[in-house]
Amino acid sequence: MTDTTVTKVSSAYSPSGSQGEVYLASGKRMSMRLWRDEPPTQDKPSRKHEYEVVGYVISGRAELEIEGQTVRLEPGDSWVVPAGSEHTYRILETFTAVEATAPPAQVHKREQP
């Protein structure tokens, strides 16, 4: 039988991850995070994850370096980082975006919401 459990994360409950993100929702198949007003930075450390990441830019600008390619991210853009791909972000202008992972990031021993 399909699991139809609905999990709501209240806006009053805003646990932050180690990189400043705020969890919006988390379930058995995916988790969603908000990067809110992330200040400009140089490259964040390069990472590889065993889960897929998709995102959508609300405001600001950033560059995603993924497997030797650079992708400029601007409001309205979305992106995908396939599982196992080495990548990093460079925030160019105060950045707000929504990001989702599948399966959930916490399955892979990341921060718990």
C-alpha positions as a printed Julia matrix, in Angstrom:
113×3 Matrix{Float64}:
  0.0    0.0     0.0
  1.23   3.5    -0.84
  2.25   5.66    2.11
 -0.03   8.72    2.08
  1.36  10.33    5.24
  1.44  14.12    4.93
  4.1   15.99    6.89
  3.77  19.74    7.4
  6.69  21.83    8.65
  5.36  24.99   10.29
  6.91  28.3     9.31
  7.45  28.84   13.03
  9.68  25.75   13.04
 12.73  26.67   11.04
 15.65  24.36   11.8
 18.77  25.46   10.0
 21.26  23.16    8.37
 25.01  23.51    8.53
 25.09  25.73    5.44
 22.34  28.15    6.5
 19.44  26.5     4.72
 16.01  26.17    6.37
 14.03  22.95    5.95
 10.52  23.46    4.53
  9.36  19.83    4.32
 10.76  16.37    4.66
  9.32  12.99    3.84
 10.33   9.46    2.96
 11.03  10.26   -0.7
 12.29  13.86   -0.69
 13.18  16.9     1.4
 12.85  20.58    0.57
 15.01  23.47    1.81
 14.98  27.23    1.48
 18.17  29.25    0.99
 17.02  32.7     2.19
 19.14  35.8     1.52
 22.4   33.82    1.27
 25.17  36.47    1.09
 27.72  36.55   -1.74
 30.57  34.06   -1.26
 33.52  32.6    -3.02
 33.23  28.93   -3.94
 31.63  26.79   -1.29
 33.52  23.52   -0.75
 33.09  21.08   -3.62
 30.71  18.21   -2.76
 29.31  14.94   -4.07
 26.03  13.54   -2.8
 24.36  10.17   -3.25
 21.06  11.92   -3.92
 19.72  14.17   -6.67
 19.26  17.9    -6.04
 16.85  20.16   -7.96
 16.44  23.86   -7.32
 14.63  27.02   -8.35
 16.0   30.58   -8.02
 13.64  33.1    -6.43
 16.04  36.06   -6.32
 19.72  36.9    -6.68
 22.41  35.34   -8.84
 24.82  32.45   -8.43
 27.05  30.16  -10.44
 26.86  26.39  -10.19
 30.08  24.58  -11.07
 29.27  20.97  -11.87
 31.66  18.4   -13.33
 33.8   21.1   -15.02
 30.86  23.14  -16.37
 29.68  26.52  -15.09
 25.97  27.36  -15.11
 24.79  30.89  -14.25
 21.65  30.88  -12.09
 19.26  33.88  -12.12
 15.68  34.47  -10.94
 13.31  32.01  -12.59
 16.06  29.51  -13.44
 16.05  25.94  -12.17
 18.84  23.38  -11.97
 19.53  19.7   -11.4
 22.6   18.15   -9.79
 22.53  14.41  -10.53
 23.49  12.0    -7.75
 27.25  11.49   -7.6
 28.15  14.71   -9.45
 30.9   16.87   -7.99
 29.66  20.46   -7.65
 29.98  23.78   -5.84
 28.12  27.11   -5.77
 29.43  30.68   -5.95
 26.87  33.25   -4.74
 27.26  36.42   -6.81
 24.35  38.47   -5.45
 22.23  37.89   -2.31
 20.53  34.6    -3.19
 17.18  33.04   -2.33
 16.25  29.64   -3.77
 14.25  26.51   -3.02
 16.05  23.18   -3.26
 14.71  19.63   -3.06
 16.6   16.35   -2.68
 15.5   12.85   -3.56
 15.8   10.68   -1.61
 15.81  12.98    1.45
 19.2   14.39    2.41
 18.84  13.15    5.99
 18.7    9.55    4.74
 22.36  10.09    3.88
 23.25  11.24    7.4
 23.06  15.0     6.71
 21.52  17.37    9.21
 18.13  16.39   10.57
 15.22  18.82   10.19
